[in-house]
Amino acid sequence: MILAGDIGGTKTVLCLLNKEADNSTTCIKEVTYASQQYATFDAILTDFLPEDAQISTACFGIAGPVVNQVCKTTNLPWILDGAALKSQLGTPKVKLLNDLEAMAYGMLYLPADELIELNPNAIEQTGTCAVIAAGTGLGEALLFWDGEKHHPIATEGGHTDFAAQNTQQDLLLNYLRQLTPSHVSYERILSGIGFSHLYDFLLSQNFAPACAEVTQLSPDADRNAVISALGVTNTDPLCAEALRLFVEIYGAEAGNLALKSLATGGVYIGGGIGAKIISAMQSGDFMQAFKAKGRFEPLLNTLSVKLSINPRTPLIGAINYF
């Protein structure tokens, strides 16, 4: 049996599969767990695995840095140890991947109808690809092209310094420095909590009056989801501008990653947020900021930029790793 997992700060998805004679796979069991409700990953694994499960390979994409096959998750108090899991699962074929590394690998297995091209000037080319994904956090990875096939490479690029690109973003940077004086990273903006940061910043600048629907939210409501949803429908000017600014900064950082990796093979966009704000991602603000790199605009103007609408991409990568 194949055991695969997508371990995130919000949810953990585990899947158990059989490999058939023709190399296809059949799902035996799949369960989604609320990550925050479990003290350890081991507790989830114990609940999920049948007592008679014979595991041949196991691969997990994890939201956190993997060093020497050990991962301390970024947004959870969990530690996963590849060596310990080999003993626990009874197989030497256990691999821990950074979640974006798994997502990057999964992108290679998505059908064309699960990818939306954002660049109308895209020219399909071979070469290294870049992967960026805003969700609970901001993940970035590469798919290195060796001339024959792609190899996923993990990074922690989402934690690099936010670089303001215009006067409004200069003010945003100064505002965020009040919240986190030691370091303002892209993840402070390009993640779920980023919508609240952007909304509150714009409110502090008197861009528009406070949105009554946001102000009246109960303490347990998802404020970020409400802000982004009202932005997508253009129901409230403050929420709409927060969304526009999010997309603009998302495009700029995607362009940064494309330049740093010379991603001639294109850029893939994953994560839970992009698929929920498709109309905003297609509005042109993303691609305009993506390409605005001075002398390198002609290069970026032809790169493919594809948005994944399949939330299972990291799990698909983990399933296919071995």
Number of C-alpha atoms within 10 A of each C-alpha: 17 23 24 27 28 28 25 24 19 16 14 19 21 20 22 23 18 17 13 9 7 6 8 9 16 13 12 11 14 14 13 15 16 13 20 15 10 14 12 15 16 15 10 20 12 10 10 17 17 11 8 6 12 14 20 16 20 26 24 27 28 26 27 27 20 21 12 10 16 18 20 17 19 15 15 19 13 17 15 19 18 22 15 13 18 17 11 10 18 14 14 15 15 25 21 26 29 30 30 32 27 31 33 32 28 22 24 14 12 17 10 10 9 14 18 17 18 20 20 13 13 16 14 12 14 15 19 23 28 29 31 25 28 23 20 21 26 24 29 27 28 27 27 18 17 10 9 8 11 18 15 24 19 21 17 14 17 23 17 12 13 19 15 15 13 9 9 12 15 12 15 18 17 14 20 19 13 10 12 11 10 8 14 21 19 22 22 24 24 26 25 22 18 23 25 22 21 27 26 17 19 23 17 13 13 11 13 14 12 18 17 9 12 19 9 9 12 9 7 6 11 13 19 19 16 17 24 26 18 20 22 21 13 14 13 20 16 24 31 21 20 25 25 21 21 23 25 21 23 28 22 23 22 25 27 16 23 27 16 10 15 17 25 22 21 24 24 27 29 29 27 20 20 20 17 15 17 15 12 20 23 16 13 17 19 25 24 17 19 26 23 18 16 7 9 11 14 12 14 25 19 18 25 23 29 21 24 25 21 19 15 18 25 30 25 25 30 28 26 15 17 12
